[in-house]
Amino acid sequence: MIDFSKTITAADKAAQAAQAARDLWKSQRAAAVASIKVTTTAGNVFDGDEVSQGRMARAVLSINAAPAGATTPWVLADNTVINATAEELLEAMTLAGIAQGALWVQEQPE
């Protein structure tokens, strides 16, 4: 006896292919976000992935709560350490957010 409930239709195959294409697109987008690098007007290159953006945000809050002129040690994308100001971290975070936004809204496969 044939169990027709397990038959894979052309529509099922098309749906599976569409889902596979979307999953691939999402993983490629995630890899692109993870590799974001941004350059500030001071010429420093920062990692701009989502974790780095969160760290920048916390550092900006901390520096802004400190006395005027405060900085924090920051490891740049090339592992160089600088004393970063809140202003430069905010610039890097903003640039990274813009880059991520551009990646996030790219056209998806249908």
Jmol script that loads the backbone (N, CA, C; Angstrom):
load data "model"
ATOM      1  N   MET A   1       0.850  -1.173   0.000  1.00  0.00           N
ATOM      2  CA  MET A   1       0.000   0.000   0.000  1.00  0.00           C
ATOM      3  C   MET A   1       0.899   1.241   0.000  1.00  0.00           C
ATOM      4  N   ILE A   2       0.520   2.239  -0.753  1.00  0.00           N
ATOM      5  CA  ILE A   2       1.276   3.485  -0.861  1.00  0.00           C
ATOM      6  C   ILE A   2       0.757   4.468   0.175  1.00  0.00           C
ATOM      7  N   ASP A   3       1.688   5.060   0.914  1.00  0.00           N
ATOM      8  CA  ASP A   3       1.327   6.072   1.903  1.00  0.00           C
ATOM      9  C   ASP A   3       1.508   7.446   1.260  1.00  0.00           C
ATOM     10  N   PHE A   4       0.388   7.977   0.737  1.00  0.00           N
ATOM     11  CA  PHE A   4       0.436   9.256   0.029  1.00  0.00           C
ATOM     12  C   PHE A   4       0.701  10.445   0.954  1.00  0.00           C
ATOM     13  N   SER A   5       0.596  10.237   2.268  1.00  0.00           N
ATOM     14  CA  SER A   5       0.859  11.349   3.192  1.00  0.00           C
ATOM     15  C   SER A   5       2.339  11.712   3.209  1.00  0.00           C
ATOM     16  N   LYS A   6       3.180  10.803   2.704  1.00  0.00           N
ATOM     17  CA  LYS A   6       4.623  11.060   2.680  1.00  0.00           C
ATOM     18  C   LYS A   6       5.120  11.483   1.305  1.00  0.00           C
ATOM     19  N   THR A   7       4.192  11.730   0.400  1.00  0.00           N
ATOM     20  CA  THR A   7       4.557  12.154  -0.948  1.00  0.00           C
ATOM     21  C   THR A   7       5.049  13.589  -0.915  1.00  0.00           C
ATOM     22  N   ILE A   8       6.158  13.827  -1.588  1.00  0.00           N
ATOM     23  CA  ILE A   8       6.696  15.177  -1.672  1.00  0.00           C
ATOM     24  C   ILE A   8       6.257  15.765  -3.006  1.00  0.00           C
ATOM     25  N   THR A   9       5.520  16.843  -2.911  1.00  0.00           N
ATOM     26  CA  THR A   9       4.985  17.480  -4.111  1.00  0.00           C
ATOM     27  C   THR A   9       5.974  18.507  -4.651  1.00  0.00           C
ATOM     28  N   ALA A  10       5.688  18.982  -5.845  1.00  0.00           N
ATOM     29  CA  ALA A  10       6.507  20.045  -6.430  1.00  0.00           C
ATOM     30  C   ALA A  10       6.453  21.287  -5.549  1.00  0.00           C
ATOM     31  N   ALA A  11       5.296  21.566  -4.973  1.00  0.00           N
ATOM     32  CA  ALA A  11       5.158  22.716  -4.075  1.00  0.00           C
ATOM     33  C   ALA A  11       6.017  22.535  -2.827  1.00  0.00           C
ATOM     34  N   ASP A  12       6.059  21.297  -2.298  1.00  0.00           N
ATOM     35  CA  ASP A  12       6.905  21.013  -1.141  1.00  0.00           C
ATOM     36  C   ASP A  12       8.380  21.239  -1.487  1.00  0.00           C
ATOM     37  N   LYS A  13       8.787  20.755  -2.653  1.00  0.00           N
ATOM     38  CA  LYS A  13      10.176  20.933  -3.086  1.00  0.00           C
ATOM     39  C   LYS A  13      10.509  22.406  -3.271  1.00  0.00           C
ATOM     40  N   ALA A  14       9.588  23.156  -3.824  1.00  0.00           N
ATOM     41  CA  ALA A  14       9.812  24.592  -4.021  1.00  0.00           C
ATOM     42  C   ALA A  14       9.923  25.299  -2.672  1.00  0.00           C
ATOM     43  N   ALA A  15       9.085  24.925  -1.722  1.00  0.00           N
ATOM     44  CA  ALA A  15       9.131  25.527  -0.392  1.00  0.00           C
ATOM     45  C   ALA A  15      10.449  25.191   0.308  1.00  0.00           C
ATOM     46  N   GLN A  16      10.893  23.955   0.157  1.00  0.00           N
ATOM     47  CA  GLN A  16      12.168  23.550   0.758  1.00  0.00           C
ATOM     48  C   GLN A  16      13.333  24.313   0.125  1.00  0.00           C
ATOM     49  N   ALA A  17      13.305  24.488  -1.177  1.00  0.00           N
ATOM     50  CA  ALA A  17      14.364  25.232  -1.868  1.00  0.00           C
ATOM     51  C   ALA A  17      14.354  26.693  -1.444  1.00  0.00           C
ATOM     52  N   ALA A  18      13.172  27.266  -1.311  1.00  0.00           N
ATOM     53  CA  ALA A  18      13.063  28.662  -0.881  1.00  0.00           C
ATOM     54  C   ALA A  18      13.595  28.818   0.541  1.00  0.00           C
ATOM     55  N   GLN A  19      13.264  27.881   1.415  1.00  0.00           N
ATOM     56  CA  GLN A  19      13.751  27.945   2.793  1.00  0.00           C
ATOM     57  C   GLN A  19      15.272  27.783   2.841  1.00  0.00           C
ATOM     58  N   ALA A  20      15.811  26.891   2.031  1.00  0.00           N
ATOM     59  CA  ALA A  20      17.265  26.691   1.980  1.00  0.00           C
ATOM     60  C   ALA A  20      17.967  27.959   1.488  1.00  0.00           C
ATOM     61  N   ALA A  21      17.381  28.605   0.479  1.00  0.00           N
ATOM     62  CA  ALA A  21      17.965  29.851  -0.040  1.00  0.00           C
ATOM     63  C   ALA A  21      17.923  30.939   1.025  1.00  0.00           C
ATOM     64  N   ARG A  22      16.822  31.039   1.753  1.00  0.00           N
ATOM     65  CA  ARG A  22      16.711  32.045   2.817  1.00  0.00           C
ATOM     66  C   ARG A  22      17.703  31.762   3.940  1.00  0.00           C
ATOM     67  N   ASP A  23      17.823  30.495   4.329  1.00  0.00           N
ATOM     68  CA  ASP A  23      18.772  30.128   5.389  1.00  0.00           C
ATOM     69  C   ASP A  23      20.206  30.463   4.970  1.00  0.00           C
ATOM     70  N   LEU A  24      20.552  30.198   3.727  1.00  0.00           N
ATOM     71  CA  LEU A  24      21.885  30.526   3.224  1.00  0.00           C
ATOM     72  C   LEU A  24      22.098  32.031   3.255  1.00  0.00           C
ATOM     73  N   TRP A  25      21.110  32.781   2.786  1.00  0.00           N
ATOM     74  CA  TRP A  25      21.198  34.241   2.791  1.00  0.00           C
ATOM     75  C   TRP A  25      21.397  34.765   4.213  1.00  0.00           C
ATOM     76  N   LYS A  26      20.645  34.226   5.167  1.00  0.00           N
ATOM     77  CA  LYS A  26      20.760  34.674   6.550  1.00  0.00           C
ATOM     78  C   LYS A  26      22.138  34.362   7.118  1.00  0.00           C
ATOM     79  N   SER A  27      22.696  33.200   6.809  1.00  0.00           N
ATOM     80  CA  SER A  27      24.023  32.866   7.333  1.00  0.00           C
ATOM     81  C   SER A  27      25.097  33.742   6.691  1.00  0.00           C
ATOM     82  N   GLN A  28      24.933  34.069   5.412  1.00  0.00           N
ATOM     83  CA  GLN A  28      25.878  34.975   4.753  1.00  0.00           C
ATOM     84  C   GLN A  28      25.775  36.383   5.339  1.00  0.00           C
ATOM     85  N   ARG A  29      24.562  36.809   5.639  1.00  0.00           N
ATOM     86  CA  ARG A  29      24.361  38.130   6.254  1.00  0.00           C
ATOM     87  C   ARG A  29      24.998  38.161   7.644  1.00  0.00           C
ATOM     88  N   ALA A  30      24.813  37.099   8.417  1.00  0.00           N
ATOM     89  CA  ALA A  30      25.400  37.036   9.758  1.00  0.00           C
ATOM     90  C   ALA A  30      26.928  37.088   9.683  1.00  0.00           C
ATOM     91  N   ALA A  31      27.505  36.396   8.703  1.00  0.00           N
ATOM     92  CA  ALA A  31      28.963  36.428   8.532  1.00  0.00           C
ATOM     93  C   ALA A  31      29.427  37.826   8.147  1.00  0.00           C
ATOM     94  N   ALA A  32      28.668  38.504   7.304  1.00  0.00           N
ATOM     95  CA  ALA A  32      29.032  39.866   6.899  1.00  0.00           C
ATOM     96  C   ALA A  32      28.953  40.822   8.089  1.00  0.00           C
ATOM     97  N   VAL A  33      27.930  40.690   8.915  1.00  0.00           N
ATOM     98  CA  VAL A  33      27.806  41.535  10.107  1.00  0.00           C
ATOM     99  C   VAL A  33      28.967  41.257  11.062  1.00  0.00           C
ATOM    100  N   ALA A  34      29.330  40.000  11.207  1.00  0.00           N
ATOM    101  CA  ALA A  34      30.423  39.627  12.112  1.00  0.00           C
ATOM    102  C   ALA A  34      31.769  40.182  11.653  1.00  0.00           C
ATOM    103  N   SER A  35      31.882  40.521  10.380  1.00  0.00           N
ATOM    104  CA  SER A  35      33.176  41.002   9.867  1.00  0.00           C
ATOM    105  C   SER A  35      33.199  42.511   9.594  1.00  0.00           C
ATOM    106  N   ILE A  36      32.212  43.246  10.109  1.00  0.00           N
ATOM    107  CA  ILE A  36      32.187  44.698   9.907  1.00  0.00           C
ATOM    108  C   ILE A  36      33.423  45.333  10.543  1.00  0.00           C
ATOM    109  N   LYS A  37      34.058  46.197   9.784  1.00  0.00           N
ATOM    110  CA  LYS A  37      35.165  47.043  10.261  1.00  0.00           C
ATOM    111  C   LYS A  37      34.818  48.464   9.844  1.00  0.00           C
ATOM    112  N   VAL A  38      35.077  49.426  10.730  1.00  0.00           N
ATOM    113  CA  VAL A  38      34.802  50.825  10.419  1.00  0.00           C
ATOM    114  C   VAL A  38      36.016  51.673  10.766  1.00  0.00           C
ATOM    115  N   THR A  39      36.192  52.759  10.015  1.00  0.00           N
ATOM    116  CA  THR A  39      37.311  53.672  10.236  1.00  0.00           C
ATOM    117  C   THR A  39      36.767  55.026  10.663  1.00  0.00           C
ATOM    118  N   THR A  40      37.246  55.499  11.801  1.00  0.00           N
ATOM    119  CA  THR A  40      36.810  56.801  12.312  1.00  0.00           C
ATOM    120  C   THR A  40      37.587  57.920  11.626  1.00  0.00           C
ATOM    121  N   THR A  41      37.151  59.136  11.847  1.00  0.00           N
ATOM    122  CA  THR A  41      37.844  60.277  11.242  1.00  0.00           C
ATOM    123  C   THR A  41      39.278  60.402  11.751  1.00  0.00           C
ATOM    124  N   ALA A  42      39.571  59.821  12.906  1.00  0.00           N
ATOM    125  CA  ALA A  42      40.942  59.821  13.435  1.00  0.00           C
ATOM    126  C   ALA A  42      41.805  58.776  12.729  1.00  0.00           C
ATOM    127  N   GLY A  43      41.182  57.961  11.866  1.00  0.00           N
ATOM    128  CA  GLY A  43      41.930  56.949  11.129  1.00  0.00           C
ATOM    129  C   GLY A  43      42.050  55.613  11.837  1.00  0.00           C
ATOM    130  N   ASN A  44      41.385  55.454  12.958  1.00  0.00           N
ATOM    131  CA  ASN A  44      41.428  54.184  13.683  1.00  0.00           C
ATOM    132  C   ASN A  44      40.374  53.227  13.137  1.00  0.00           C
ATOM    133  N   VAL A  45      40.768  51.967  12.985  1.00  0.00           N
ATOM    134  CA  VAL A  45      39.869  50.941  12.452  1.00  0.00           C
ATOM    135  C   VAL A  45      39.360  50.093  13.616  1.00  0.00           C
ATOM    136  N   PHE A  46      38.055  50.100  13.781  1.00  0.00           N
ATOM    137  CA  PHE A  46      37.382  49.378  14.861  1.00  0.00           C
ATOM    138  C   PHE A  46      36.643  48.159  14.303  1.00  0.00           C
ATOM    139  N   ASP A  47      36.592  47.088  15.090  1.00  0.00           N
ATOM    140  CA  ASP A  47      35.669  46.000  14.791  1.00  0.00           C
ATOM    141  C   ASP A  47      34.270  46.555  14.991  1.00  0.00           C
ATOM    142  N   GLY A  48      33.349  46.186  14.104  1.00  0.00           N
ATOM    143  CA  GLY A  48      32.001  46.736  14.187  1.00  0.00           C
ATOM    144  C   GLY A  48      30.911  45.689  14.295  1.00  0.00           C
ATOM    145  N   ASP A  49      31.281  44.453  14.652  1.00  0.00           N
ATOM    146  CA  ASP A  49      30.280  43.399  14.818  1.00  0.00           C
ATOM    147  C   ASP A  49      29.338  43.748  15.975  1.00  0.00           C
ATOM    148  N   GLU A  50      28.294  42.956  16.144  1.00  0.00           N
ATOM    149  CA  GLU A  50      27.282  43.283  17.151  1.00  0.00           C
ATOM    150  C   GLU A  50      27.836  43.287  18.573  1.00  0.00           C
ATOM    151  N   VAL A  51      28.715  42.361  18.895  1.00  0.00           N
ATOM    152  CA  VAL A  51      29.304  42.327  20.238  1.00  0.00           C
ATOM    153  C   VAL A  51      30.133  43.590  20.468  1.00  0.00           C
ATOM    154  N   SER A  52      30.928  43.972  19.487  1.00  0.00           N
ATOM    155  CA  SER A  52      31.749  45.186  19.614  1.00  0.00           C
ATOM    156  C   SER A  52      30.880  46.423  19.765  1.00  0.00           C
ATOM    157  N   GLN A  53      29.763  46.473  19.049  1.00  0.00           N
ATOM    158  CA  GLN A  53      28.860  47.613  19.181  1.00  0.00           C
ATOM    159  C   GLN A  53      28.336  47.721  20.612  1.00  0.00           C
ATOM    160  N   GLY A  54      27.999  46.609  21.212  1.00  0.00           N
ATOM    161  CA  GLY A  54      27.536  46.608  22.596  1.00  0.00           C
ATOM    162  C   GLY A  54      28.621  47.064  23.560  1.00  0.00           C
ATOM    163  N   ARG A  55      29.837  46.606  23.322  1.00  0.00           N
ATOM    164  CA  ARG A  55      30.959  47.030  24.169  1.00  0.00           C
ATOM    165  C   ARG A  55      31.197  48.527  24.036  1.00  0.00           C
ATOM    166  N   MET A  56      31.107  49.026  22.803  1.00  0.00           N
ATOM    167  CA  MET A  56      31.287  50.465  22.592  1.00  0.00           C
ATOM    168  C   MET A  56      30.227  51.250  23.348  1.00  0.00           C
ATOM    169  N   ALA A  57      28.997  50.796  23.281  1.00  0.00           N
ATOM    170  CA  ALA A  57      27.907  51.505  23.958  1.00  0.00           C
ATOM    171  C   ALA A  57      28.154  51.557  25.463  1.00  0.00           C
ATOM    172  N   ARG A  58      28.569  50.441  26.048  1.00  0.00           N
ATOM    173  CA  ARG A  58      28.844  50.428  27.485  1.00  0.00           C
ATOM    174  C   ARG A  58      30.027  51.330  27.829  1.00  0.00           C
ATOM    175  N   ALA A  59      31.048  51.315  26.975  1.00  0.00           N
ATOM    176  CA  ALA A  59      32.222  52.164  27.226  1.00  0.00           C
ATOM    177  C   ALA A  59      31.850  53.645  27.150  1.00  0.00           C
ATOM    178  N   VAL A  60      31.019  54.014  26.180  1.00  0.00           N
ATOM    179  CA  VAL A  60      30.578  55.412  26.059  1.00  0.00           C
ATOM    180  C   VAL A  60      29.836  55.832  27.324  1.00  0.00           C
ATOM    181  N   LEU A  61      28.942  54.982  27.798  1.00  0.00           N
ATOM    182  CA  LEU A  61      28.202  55.305  29.027  1.00  0.00           C
ATOM    183  C   LEU A  61      29.155  55.478  30.204  1.00  0.00           C
ATOM    184  N   SER A  62      30.121  54.585  30.320  1.00  0.00           N
ATOM    185  CA  SER A  62      31.074  54.662  31.430  1.00  0.00           C
ATOM    186  C   SER A  62      31.941  55.906  31.355  1.00  0.00           C
ATOM    187  N   ILE A  63      32.459  56.197  30.163  1.00  0.00           N
ATOM    188  CA  ILE A  63      33.311  57.377  30.009  1.00  0.00           C
ATOM    189  C   ILE A  63      32.514  58.641  30.297  1.00  0.00           C
ATOM    190  N   ASN A  64      31.277  58.689  29.812  1.00  0.00           N
ATOM    191  CA  ASN A  64      30.461  59.886  30.034  1.00  0.00           C
ATOM    192  C   ASN A  64      30.127  60.092  31.508  1.00  0.00           C
ATOM    193  N   ALA A  65      30.177  59.034  32.309  1.00  0.00           N
ATOM    194  CA  ALA A  65      29.925  59.156  33.746  1.00  0.00           C
ATOM    195  C   ALA A  65      31.192  59.544  34.503  1.00  0.00           C
ATOM    196  N   ALA A  66      32.335  59.477  33.839  1.00  0.00           N
ATOM    197  CA  ALA A  66      33.622  59.811  34.458  1.00  0.00           C
ATOM    198  C   ALA A  66      33.895  61.304  34.325  1.00  0.00           C
ATOM    199  N   PRO A  67      34.942  61.779  34.989  1.00  0.00           N
ATOM    200  CA  PRO A  67      35.302  63.197  34.853  1.00  0.00           C
ATOM    201  C   PRO A  67      35.624  63.566  33.399  1.00  0.00           C
ATOM    202  N   ALA A  68      35.480  64.824  33.080  1.00  0.00           N
ATOM    203  CA  ALA A  68      35.727  65.327  31.721  1.00  0.00           C
ATOM    204  C   ALA A  68      37.115  64.909  31.243  1.00  0.00           C
ATOM    205  N   GLY A  69      37.198  64.539  29.976  1.00  0.00           N
ATOM    206  CA  GLY A  69      38.471  64.160  29.374  1.00  0.00           C
ATOM    207  C   GLY A  69      38.854  62.705  29.583  1.00  0.00           C
ATOM    208  N   ALA A  70      37.973  61.927  30.193  1.00  0.00           N
ATOM    209  CA  ALA A  70      38.284  60.521  30.456  1.00  0.00           C
ATOM    210  C   ALA A  70      38.377  59.733  29.155  1.00  0.00           C
ATOM    211  N   THR A  71      39.189  58.710  29.174  1.00  0.00           N
ATOM    212  CA  THR A  71      39.327  57.789  28.048  1.00  0.00           C
ATOM    213  C   THR A  71      39.301  56.365  28.605  1.00  0.00           C
ATOM    214  N   THR A  72      39.263  55.409  27.702  1.00  0.00           N
ATOM    215  CA  THR A  72      39.356  54.007  28.098  1.00  0.00           C
ATOM    216  C   THR A  72      40.276  53.291  27.125  1.00  0.00           C
ATOM    217  N   PRO A  73      41.073  52.345  27.603  1.00  0.00           N
ATOM    218  CA  PRO A  73      41.892  51.570  26.675  1.00  0.00           C
ATOM    219  C   PRO A  73      40.971  50.779  25.745  1.00  0.00           C
ATOM    220  N   TRP A  74      41.317  50.766  24.457  1.00  0.00           N
ATOM    221  CA  TRP A  74      40.488  50.058  23.469  1.00  0.00           C
ATOM    222  C   TRP A  74      41.398  49.328  22.498  1.00  0.00           C
ATOM    223  N   VAL A  75      41.052  48.082  22.213  1.00  0.00           N
ATOM    224  CA  VAL A  75      41.808  47.278  21.257  1.00  0.00           C
ATOM    225  C   VAL A  75      41.159  47.436  19.884  1.00  0.00           C
ATOM    226  N   LEU A  76      41.915  47.959  18.932  1.00  0.00           N
ATOM    227  CA  LEU A  76      41.411  48.160  17.571  1.00  0.00           C
ATOM    228  C   LEU A  76      41.403  46.850  16.801  1.00  0.00           C
ATOM    229  N   ALA A  77      40.886  46.903  15.588  1.00  0.00           N
ATOM    230  CA  ALA A  77      40.756  45.707  14.749  1.00  0.00           C
ATOM    231  C   ALA A  77      42.098  45.024  14.485  1.00  0.00           C
ATOM    232  N   ASP A  78      43.184  45.807  14.465  1.00  0.00           N
ATOM    233  CA  ASP A  78      44.514  45.220  14.212  1.00  0.00           C
ATOM    234  C   ASP A  78      45.250  44.884  15.511  1.00  0.00           C
ATOM    235  N   ASN A  79      44.533  44.902  16.632  1.00  0.00           N
ATOM    236  CA  ASN A  79      45.050  44.604  17.978  1.00  0.00           C
ATOM    237  C   ASN A  79      45.923  45.706  18.565  1.00  0.00           C
ATOM    238  N   THR A  80      45.963  46.877  17.922  1.00  0.00           N
ATOM    239  CA  THR A  80      46.625  48.036  18.498  1.00  0.00           C
ATOM    240  C   THR A  80      45.748  48.560  19.632  1.00  0.00           C
ATOM    241  N   VAL A  81      46.373  48.984  20.724  1.00  0.00           N
ATOM    242  CA  VAL A  81      45.617  49.540  21.852  1.00  0.00           C
ATOM    243  C   VAL A  81      45.723  51.059  21.813  1.00  0.00           C
ATOM    244  N   ILE A  82      44.567  51.713  21.925  1.00  0.00           N
ATOM    245  CA  ILE A  82      44.522  53.182  21.999  1.00  0.00           C
ATOM    246  C   ILE A  82      43.778  53.576  23.265  1.00  0.00           C
ATOM    247  N   ASN A  83      43.882  54.841  23.622  1.00  0.00           N
ATOM    248  CA  ASN A  83      43.038  55.407  24.670  1.00  0.00           C
ATOM    249  C   ASN A  83      41.895  56.111  23.958  1.00  0.00           C
ATOM    250  N   ALA A  84      40.750  55.452  23.933  1.00  0.00           N
ATOM    251  CA  ALA A  84      39.607  55.949  23.165  1.00  0.00           C
ATOM    252  C   ALA A  84      38.770  56.919  23.983  1.00  0.00           C
ATOM    253  N   THR A  85      38.314  57.948  23.306  1.00  0.00           N
ATOM    254  CA  THR A  85      37.378  58.902  23.910  1.00  0.00           C
ATOM    255  C   THR A  85      35.952  58.423  23.654  1.00  0.00           C
ATOM    256  N   ALA A  86      35.031  58.973  24.417  1.00  0.00           N
ATOM    257  CA  ALA A  86      33.620  58.655  24.191  1.00  0.00           C
ATOM    258  C   ALA A  86      33.202  59.078  22.789  1.00  0.00           C
ATOM    259  N   GLU A  87      33.731  60.207  22.331  1.00  0.00           N
ATOM    260  CA  GLU A  87      33.351  60.718  21.021  1.00  0.00           C
ATOM    261  C   GLU A  87      33.773  59.762  19.904  1.00  0.00           C
ATOM    262  N   GLU A  88      35.006  59.249  19.993  1.00  0.00           N
ATOM    263  CA  GLU A  88      35.459  58.344  18.929  1.00  0.00           C
ATOM    264  C   GLU A  88      34.724  57.012  18.992  1.00  0.00           C
ATOM    265  N   LEU A  89      34.472  56.512  20.186  1.00  0.00           N
ATOM    266  CA  LEU A  89      33.710  55.262  20.306  1.00  0.00           C
ATOM    267  C   LEU A  89      32.288  55.436  19.791  1.00  0.00           C
ATOM    268  N   LEU A  90      31.688  56.581  20.072  1.00  0.00           N
ATOM    269  CA  LEU A  90      30.341  56.853  19.569  1.00  0.00           C
ATOM    270  C   LEU A  90      30.345  56.927  18.044  1.00  0.00           C
ATOM    271  N   GLU A  91      31.380  57.545  17.478  1.00  0.00           N
ATOM    272  CA  GLU A  91      31.493  57.599  16.019  1.00  0.00           C
ATOM    273  C   GLU A  91      31.629  56.201  15.439  1.00  0.00           C
ATOM    274  N   ALA A  92      32.501  55.380  16.027  1.00  0.00           N
ATOM    275  CA  ALA A  92      32.702  54.013  15.530  1.00  0.00           C
ATOM    276  C   ALA A  92      31.417  53.198  15.658  1.00  0.00           C
ATOM    277  N   MET A  93      30.734  53.359  16.776  1.00  0.00           N
ATOM    278  CA  MET A  93      29.488  52.620  16.994  1.00  0.00           C
ATOM    279  C   MET A  93      28.424  53.043  15.980  1.00  0.00           C
ATOM    280  N   THR A  94      28.346  54.326  15.705  1.00  0.00           N
ATOM    281  CA  THR A  94      27.377  54.826  14.729  1.00  0.00           C
ATOM    282  C   THR A  94      27.686  54.291  13.330  1.00  0.00           C
ATOM    283  N   LEU A  95      28.962  54.341  12.946  1.00  0.00           N
ATOM    284  CA  LEU A  95      29.358  53.808  11.632  1.00  0.00           C
ATOM    285  C   LEU A  95      29.055  52.324  11.527  1.00  0.00           C
ATOM    286  N   ALA A  96      29.320  51.585  12.594  1.00  0.00           N
ATOM    287  CA  ALA A  96      29.049  50.146  12.591  1.00  0.00           C
ATOM    288  C   ALA A  96      27.549  49.876  12.493  1.00  0.00           C
ATOM    289  N   GLY A  97      26.760  50.670  13.193  1.00  0.00           N
ATOM    290  CA  GLY A  97      25.304  50.506  13.124  1.00  0.00           C
ATOM    291  C   GLY A  97      24.764  50.784  11.735  1.00  0.00           C
ATOM    292  N   ILE A  98      25.325  51.786  11.077  1.00  0.00           N
ATOM    293  CA  ILE A  98      24.920  52.102   9.705  1.00  0.00           C
ATOM    294  C   ILE A  98      25.294  50.954   8.770  1.00  0.00           C
ATOM    295  N   ALA A  99      26.505  50.427   8.931  1.00  0.00           N
ATOM    296  CA  ALA A  99      26.949  49.302   8.099  1.00  0.00           C
ATOM    297  C   ALA A  99      26.071  48.077   8.332  1.00  0.00           C
ATOM    298  N   GLN A 100      25.737  47.809   9.581  1.00  0.00           N
ATOM    299  CA  GLN A 100      24.880  46.668   9.890  1.00  0.00           C
ATOM    300  C   GLN A 100      23.488  46.875   9.308  1.00  0.00           C
ATOM    301  N   GLY A 101      22.972  48.076   9.433  1.00  0.00           N
ATOM    302  CA  GLY A 101      21.646  48.357   8.878  1.00  0.00           C
ATOM    303  C   GLY A 101      21.596  48.122   7.380  1.00  0.00           C
ATOM    304  N   ALA A 102      22.659  48.518   6.691  1.00  0.00           N
ATOM    305  CA  ALA A 102      22.712  48.313   5.239  1.00  0.00           C
ATOM    306  C   ALA A 102      22.710  46.819   4.898  1.00  0.00           C
ATOM    307  N   LEU A 103      23.402  46.031   5.708  1.00  0.00           N
ATOM    308  CA  LEU A 103      23.424  44.579   5.470  1.00  0.00           C
ATOM    309  C   LEU A 103      22.081  43.950   5.823  1.00  0.00           C
ATOM    310  N   TRP A 104      21.457  44.473   6.841  1.00  0.00           N
ATOM    311  CA  TRP A 104      20.231  43.858   7.368  1.00  0.00           C
ATOM    312  C   TRP A 104      19.054  43.980   6.406  1.00  0.00           C
ATOM    313  N   VAL A 105      19.039  45.042   5.612  1.00  0.00           N
ATOM    314  CA  VAL A 105      17.870  45.274   4.768  1.00  0.00           C
ATOM    315  C   VAL A 105      18.119  44.919   3.297  1.00  0.00           C
ATOM    316  N   GLN A 106      19.177  44.195   3.025  1.00  0.00           N
ATOM    317  CA  GLN A 106      19.412  43.764   1.643  1.00  0.00           C
ATOM    318  C   GLN A 106      18.257  42.892   1.179  1.00  0.00           C
ATOM    319  N   GLU A 107      18.067  42.865  -0.124  1.00  0.00           N
ATOM    320  CA  GLU A 107      16.992  42.064  -0.676  1.00  0.00           C
ATOM    321  C   GLU A 107      17.243  40.581  -0.408  1.00  0.00           C
ATOM    322  N   GLN A 108      16.207  39.918   0.037  1.00  0.00           N
ATOM    323  CA  GLN A 108      16.282  38.501   0.369  1.00  0.00           C
ATOM    324  C   GLN A 108      15.805  37.641  -0.791  1.00  0.00           C
ATOM    325  N   PRO A 109      16.267  36.399  -0.852  1.00  0.00           N
ATOM    326  CA  PRO A 109      15.715  35.493  -1.870  1.00  0.00           C
ATOM    327  C   PRO A 109      14.245  35.204  -1.541  1.00  0.00           C
ATOM    328  N   GLU A 110      13.494  34.971  -2.554  1.00  0.00           N
ATOM    329  CA  GLU A 110      12.058  34.689  -2.347  1.00  0.00           C
ATOM    330  C   GLU A 110      11.782  33.221  -2.237  1.00  0.00           C
TER     331      GLU A 110
END
end "model"
wireframe off; spacefill off
backbone 0.3
color backbone group
